[in-house]
Amino acid sequence: MLSFILFMIFMAPVCFIKRSWWMIQNMLFFLSLLFLMKIEFFSWGGLSYMMGYDYLSFGLVLLSMWICVLMIMASYSVFRYKYYMNAFVFIVLMLLLMLYCTFCSLNMLSFYFFFEGSLIPTLFLIFGWGYQPERLQAGIYLLFYTLLASLPLLMGILYIYMDMGSILFTFVYNSNFFSIYLYLSMVLAFLVSMPMYMMHLWLPKAHVEAPISGSMILAGVLLKLGGYGLLRVLEFLEEVASFMNSIWLVISLIGGVWVSMLCLRQVDMKALIAYSSVAHMGLVIGGLMTLNNWGFYTAFTLMIAHGLCSSGLFCLANISYERLGSRSLLINKGLMNLMPSMTLWWFLLSSCNMAAPPSLNLLGEIGLINSMVGWSWGVMLLLMMISFFSASYTLYLYSYSQHGGIYSGLYSNVNGYTREHLLLALHWLPLNLLILSSDLVLIWF
């Protein structure tokens, strides 16, 4: 456990050596491999002082490591233009360290500390390497939405410590608190982080203004912090959750339909992918709130799947942005003529986004629909609409960007670099191969 933390801490000075970009990238790949090899454990593994991981933590830590390596690979323009690249790699490394500690904390207070701490490097990424001047407003939105909802969470954790004398996750599972105030304080912070509809306004802003690395980590991992927190806290709030959860479930599903329709009239590719994240996370929240096994297992599955798929789509949007200088669908037309080799990646990742087989998204969505229909037949219509509109806006994004007449200001034919093809393959392959070992995501509970 400590060995991985020390690995990351000792990599920090290496960031400031000249031409250390590739070294850091390769060392992070090596770190991911080392962590992947530690999968043989039952229940909890890697236990040390206030740290440890079960399958839930393991999957999300591995996702964090993977996305952080791919962030460095995707941000080649920072390296090419020498745009504070040492500071950039350092911030990515600090972010990974924070995320690793968040997912592996057994103590609720240290979990809270790292949960909030992971916002700081993300904020620096948006402020330092974002595109438009509006990034300041987006960063403030991100900070205040999440901080405001997180203060009651701290109060809730202190109340549990006062009541039980322990805030270790492993001990609190035995208890069952019946307090609406405690429930609201513990759950609201994670719902904002997910983000649930009506609390999602910070997400599209942050995505649109963030650099590619910021978008990847936001979509890939930071949204999963909320799901991880809910999976941990709902287990000792079952009694009060059983009659309060229906509120969040209904808001999420109606919001999912609404946001899906909103996606159909977006002209900014990044905004469309960001709003589609809100719709998918609405399904995850719905599945979690049913409090049944299907919901808990497949919420975890869809979180992993969405992290890889959404991150890959942001990479594709960025590849187009680097060539054309715009993310507008009015200019990004007929890309099949401009970048024919990228059209395949657009197709593969778009089909994963609408949960086509054999992607992990399919397993996640089938399980979540199963759990919600098992909870109540009444949500069937909303689920059908979400699935239908999900396919609609993905097809809209794909067909509008790839087909049609090419923008008259462009007279060149460019194919992707090898680096870009590798980057997209490293998103797509795990997403479609993990379904072959889906037993791993169904045994964490």
C-alpha positions in Angstrom: 0.0 0.0 0.0 2.6 2.5 1.2 5.0 1.3 -1.6 2.7 2.8 -4.3 2.3 6.1 -2.3 6.1 6.3 -2.0 6.5 5.5 -5.7 4.4 8.5 -6.6 6.0 10.8 -4.0 9.5 10.0 -5.2 8.4 10.6 -8.8 7.5 14.2 -8.0 11.1 15.5 -8.1 11.7 13.7 -11.4 9.0 15.9 -13.0 11.4 18.9 -12.8 14.2 17.2 -14.6 14.6 18.3 -18.3 13.0 16.0 -20.8 11.4 13.9 -18.1 8.0 13.8 -20.0 8.3 10.3 -21.5 10.0 8.9 -18.4 7.1 9.9 -16.2 4.6 8.5 -18.7 6.4 5.2 -18.9 6.8 5.0 -15.1 3.1 5.5 -14.7 2.4 2.7 -17.1 4.7 0.6 -15.0 2.9 1.6 -11.8 -0.4 0.6 -13.4 1.0 -2.8 -14.2 2.4 -3.3 -10.7 -1.0 -2.4 -9.2 -2.8 -4.7 -11.6 -0.7 -7.6 -10.5 -1.9 -7.2 -6.9 -5.4 -8.4 -7.7 -5.2 -11.8 -5.9 -7.0 -10.9 -2.6 -10.1 -11.8 -0.8 -12.3 -9.1 0.7 -9.7 -6.5 1.8 -6.1 -6.3 0.6 -3.0 -4.1 1.0 -4.1 -3.3 4.5 -1.8 -0.8 6.4 -2.3 2.2 8.6 -5.8 3.6 7.7 -5.4 2.4 4.1 -6.5 -0.7 2.2 -8.6 -1.7 -0.8 -11.3 -4.1 -1.7 -12.5 -4.8 -5.3 -14.4 -1.5 -5.4 -11.4 0.6 -4.5 -9.1 -1.6 -6.6 -11.1 -1.0 -9.8 -11.4 2.7 -9.3 -7.7 3.2 -8.4 -6.7 1.2 -11.5 -9.1 3.5 -13.6 -7.4 6.6 -12.0 -3.9 5.4 -12.8 -4.9 4.5 -16.4 -6.7 7.8 -17.1 -3.8 9.8 -15.6 -1.3 8.1 -17.9 -3.6 8.7 -20.9 -3.9 12.4 -19.8 -0.2 12.8 -20.2 -0.3 11.0 -23.6 -3.2 13.2 -24.8 -1.6 16.5 -23.7 1.3 16.3 -26.2 0.6 20.0 -27.2 1.8 21.0 -23.7 5.1 19.2 -24.4 5.4 20.4 -28.0 4.9 24.1 -27.1 6.9 23.8 -23.8 3.9 25.2 -22.0 5.0 24.7 -18.3 5.2 21.0 -19.0 7.1 20.2 -15.8 4.4 21.8 -13.7 1.8 20.0 -15.7 3.2 16.6 -15.1 3.7 17.4 -11.4 0.0 18.4 -11.0 -1.1 15.2 -12.8 1.0 13.2 -10.4 -0.3 15.0 -7.4 -3.9 14.5 -8.6 -3.2 10.7 -9.0 -1.8 10.6 -5.5 -4.9 12.3 -4.1 -7.2 10.0 -5.9 -5.2 6.9 -4.8 -5.4 8.0 -1.2 -9.2 8.8 -1.6 -10.1 5.4 -2.9 -7.9 3.5 -0.4 -8.8 5.4 2.8 -10.5 3.2 5.4 -10.9 6.2 7.7 -13.9 8.5 6.8 -12.0 11.7 7.8 -9.0 10.9 5.7 -11.4 10.0 2.9 -13.0 13.4 3.2 -9.7 15.2 3.3 -8.4 13.5 0.1 -11.9 13.8 -1.6 -11.7 17.6 -1.2 -8.0 17.7 -1.9 -8.4 16.1 -5.4 -10.3 19.3 -6.4 -7.2 21.5 -6.0 -5.0 20.0 -8.8 -8.1 19.8 -11.1 -8.7 23.5 -10.4 -5.0 24.2 -11.3 -5.4 22.2 -14.5 -8.5 24.3 -15.5 -7.0 27.6 -14.5 -3.5 27.0 -15.9 -4.0 25.1 -19.1 -7.7 26.0 -20.0 -8.6 27.7 -23.2 -10.9 30.7 -22.8 -10.9 33.4 -20.1 -14.3 32.0 -18.8 -12.2 29.2 -17.3 -12.0 31.3 -14.1 -15.8 31.3 -13.7 -15.9 27.6 -14.5 -13.3 26.9 -11.8 -15.2 28.9 -9.2 -18.4 27.1 -10.1 -16.6 23.7 -9.6 -15.1 24.8 -6.3 -18.1 26.3 -4.7 -20.7 23.7 -5.8 -18.6 20.9 -4.4 -17.3 22.7 -1.3 -20.7 24.0 -0.3 -22.3 20.5 -0.4 -19.2 19.0 1.3 -19.3 20.9 4.5 -22.4 19.0 5.9 -20.5 15.8 5.0 -17.8 16.8 7.5 -20.4 17.5 10.1 -22.0 14.1 9.4 -18.6 12.3 9.8 -17.9 14.1 13.1 -21.4 13.1 14.3 -20.8 9.4 13.5 -17.5 9.6 15.4 -19.2 11.2 18.4 -21.9 8.5 18.4 -19.8 5.4 17.7 -16.2 6.3 18.7 -14.9 5.1 15.3 -15.1 6.3 11.7 -13.5 3.3 10.0 -15.6 2.1 7.1 -15.1 -1.5 8.2 -16.6 -0.8 11.7 -19.5 1.5 10.7 -21.0 -1.2 8.4 -22.5 -3.0 11.5 -24.6 0.0 12.4 -27.8 1.5 10.9 -28.4 5.2 11.6 -31.9 6.5 11.4 -31.6 10.3 11.0 -32.8 12.3 8.0 -30.3 15.1 8.8 -27.4 12.6 8.9 -28.6 11.1 5.7 -28.9 14.4 3.9 -25.4 15.5 5.1 -23.8 12.3 4.0 -25.5 12.0 0.6 -25.8 15.5 -0.8 -22.0 16.0 -1.2 -21.8 12.9 -3.4 -24.9 13.8 -5.4 -23.3 17.1 -6.3 -20.1 15.4 -7.2 -21.8 12.8 -9.4 -23.5 15.2 -10.5 -27.3 14.8 -10.1 -29.6 16.7 -12.3 -30.3 20.3 -10.9 -26.9 20.2 -9.2 -25.0 19.6 -12.5 -24.5 23.2 -13.7 -20.8 23.2 -12.8 -20.0 20.2 -15.0 -20.7 21.4 -18.6 -18.9 24.7 -17.7 -15.9 22.9 -16.2 -15.7 20.5 -19.2 -16.0 23.1 -21.9 -13.3 25.4 -20.4 -10.9 22.6 -19.2 -8.0 21.4 -21.3 -8.2 17.9 -22.7 -6.4 16.5 -19.6 -8.9 18.3 -17.3 -11.9 16.9 -19.2 -10.5 13.4 -19.2 -9.9 13.3 -15.4 -13.3 15.0 -14.7 -15.3 12.6 -16.8 -13.0 9.6 -16.1 -12.5 9.7 -12.4 -13.8 12.8 -10.5 -17.5 11.9 -11.3 -16.8 8.4 -9.9 -15.8 9.9 -6.5 -19.5 10.6 -5.9 -20.6 7.1 -6.8 -17.8 5.6 -4.7 -18.9 7.7 -1.7 -22.6 6.7 -2.1 -21.7 3.0 -2.4 -19.8 3.3 0.9 -22.3 5.4 2.9 -25.6 3.9 1.8 -24.7 0.7 3.5 -25.1 2.2 7.0 -28.0 4.4 6.1 -30.3 1.7 4.7 -33.3 2.3 6.9 -33.7 6.0 6.2 -32.6 5.6 2.6 -35.3 3.1 1.9 -38.0 5.8 1.9 -35.9 8.9 1.0 -34.1 7.4 -2.1 -37.1 7.5 -4.3 -36.8 11.3 -4.5 -33.3 11.2 -5.9 -34.2 8.3 -8.2 -37.1 10.2 -9.8 -35.1 13.4 -10.1 -32.2 11.6 -11.8 -34.3 9.7 -14.3 -36.5 12.7 -15.3 -33.3 14.8 -15.4 -31.6 12.1 -17.6 -34.4 12.4 -20.1 -34.3 16.2 -20.0 -30.5 16.4 -20.4 -30.6 13.8 -23.2 -33.0 16.0 -25.1 -30.7 19.0 -24.4 -27.8 17.0 -26.0 -29.8 17.0 -29.3 -29.5 20.8 -29.7 -25.8 21.3 -28.7 -23.4 22.6 -31.2 -20.3 22.3 -29.1 -18.9 18.8 -29.2 -17.4 19.0 -25.8 -20.7 20.3 -24.3 -22.6 17.5 -25.9 -20.3 14.8 -24.4 -20.4 16.6 -21.0 -24.2 16.6 -21.0 -24.2 12.9 -22.0 -22.2 12.2 -18.9 -24.9 13.8 -16.8 -27.5 11.5 -18.4 -25.3 8.4 -17.8 -24.6 9.3 -14.2 -28.4 9.8 -13.7 -28.7 6.1 -14.5 -26.0 5.2 -12.0 -27.7 7.3 -9.3 -31.0 5.6 -10.1 -29.4 2.1 -9.8 -27.7 3.0 -6.5 -30.8 4.4 -5.0 -32.8 1.1 -5.4 -30.5 -0.4 -2.7 -30.5 -3.8 -4.4 -27.6 -6.0 -5.4 -28.1 -5.5 -9.2 -28.0 -1.7 -8.7 -24.9 -1.8 -6.5 -22.9 -4.2 -8.7 -23.7 -2.6 -12.1 -23.4 1.0 -10.9 -19.8 0.1 -10.3 -19.6 -1.5 -13.7 -21.1 1.5 -15.5 -18.8 3.9 -13.6 -15.7 2.0 -14.9 -17.2 1.8 -18.5 -18.3 5.5 -18.6 -14.8 6.6 -17.3 -13.1 4.9 -20.3 -15.8 5.8 -22.9 -16.3 9.4 -22.0 -12.6 10.1 -21.7 -12.0 8.6 -25.2 -14.8 10.7 -26.7 -13.2 13.9 -25.2 -9.9 12.8 -26.7 -11.5 12.5 -30.1 -13.1 15.9 -29.8 -9.7 17.3 -28.8 -8.0 15.7 -31.8 -10.5 17.5 -34.1 -10.1 20.7 -32.1 -6.3 20.6 -32.6 -6.7 20.3 -36.4 -9.6 22.7 -37.0 -9.2 25.2 -34.2 -12.9 24.8 -33.3 -15.2 22.5 -31.4 -18.3 23.7 -33.2 -20.3 21.1 -35.1 -20.9 23.7 -37.7 -17.2 23.6 -38.6 -16.5 20.0 -37.7 -18.4 18.5 -40.6 -17.4 15.9 -43.1 -14.5 14.8 -41.0 -14.6 11.5 -42.9 -13.0 13.4 -45.8 -10.5 15.2 -43.7 -9.5 12.5 -41.2 -10.6 9.1 -42.6 -8.6 7.0 -40.1 -10.3 8.8 -37.1 -13.8 8.0 -38.3 -13.4 4.4 -37.2 -12.5 5.5 -33.7 -15.5 7.9 -33.7 -17.7 5.0 -34.7 -16.3 2.5 -32.1 -16.4 4.9 -29.1 -19.8 6.3 -30.2 -21.2 2.8 -30.3 -19.8 2.2 -26.8 -21.5 5.4 -25.6 -24.9 4.1 -26.7 -24.1 0.8 -24.9 -23.7 -1.4 -28.0 -22.2 -4.9 -27.4 -19.6 -6.0 -26.6 -18.8 -2.9 -24.5 -18.9 -2.8 -20.7 -21.5 -0.1 -20.9 -24.0 -2.7 -22.1 -23.5 -4.8 -19.0 -23.8 -1.8 -16.8 -27.0 -0.4 -18.4 -28.7 -3.8 -18.6 -28.0 -4.4 -14.9 -29.1 -0.8 -13.9 -32.4 -1.1 -15.9 -32.9 -4.5 -14.3 -32.5 -3.1 -10.8 -34.8 -0.1 -11.4 -37.5 -2.1 -13.1 -37.3 -4.5 -10.2 -37.8 -1.6 -7.8 -40.8 -0.2 -9.7 -42.4 -0.9 -13.0 -43.3 2.8 -13.2 -39.8 3.9 -14.3 -39.9 1.7 -17.4 -41.1 4.6 -19.6 -38.3 6.9 -18.4 -35.7 4.2 -18.9 -36.9 3.6 -22.5 -36.7 7.3 -23.2 -33.2 7.6 -21.8 -32.0 4.6 -23.9 -33.7 6.0 -27.0 -32.3 9.5 -26.7 -28.9 8.2 -25.7 -28.7 6.5 -29.1 -30.2 9.6 -30.8 -27.7 12.2 -29.6 -24.8 9.8 -30.1 -25.9 9.2 -33.7 -26.4 13.0 -34.1 -22.8 13.6 -32.9 -21.3 10.9 -35.1 -23.3 11.6 -38.3 -23.1 15.4 -38.1 -19.4 15.4 -37.5 -18.3 12.6 -39.9 -20.7 13.1 -42.9 -21.8 16.1 -44.9 -19.9 18.7 -46.9 -16.5 19.6 -45.5 -16.0 23.2 -44.2 -14.8 25.3 -47.2 -11.9 26.8 -45.2 -10.1 23.5 -45.0 -8.0 22.2 -47.9 -5.9 19.5 -46.4 -6.1 15.8 -45.6 -4.6 14.7 -42.3 -4.5 11.4 -40.5 -3.9 10.9 -36.8 -0.4 10.5 -35.3 0.5 7.0 -34.0 0.3 8.5 -30.5 -3.3 9.4 -31.0 -4.3 5.9 -32.4 -2.5 4.3 -29.4 -4.3 6.7 -27.0 -7.7 5.8 -28.4 -6.9 2.1 -28.6 -5.9 2.2 -24.9 -9.4 3.6 -24.1 -11.3 1.2 -26.3 -9.6 -2.1 -25.7 -10.1 -2.3 -21.9 -13.7 -1.0 -22.4 -14.5 -4.0 -24.6 -12.3 -6.7 -23.1 -13.3 -6.2 -19.5 -16.8 -7.6 -20.3 -15.0 -11.0 -20.7 -14.0 -10.9 -17.0 -17.2 -9.3 -15.7 -17.2 -11.6 -12.7 -14.6 -9.2 -11.1 -17.0 -6.3 -11.1 -19.8 -8.4 -9.6 -18.0 -9.8 -6.5 -16.9 -6.6 -4.7 -19.9 -6.2 -2.4 
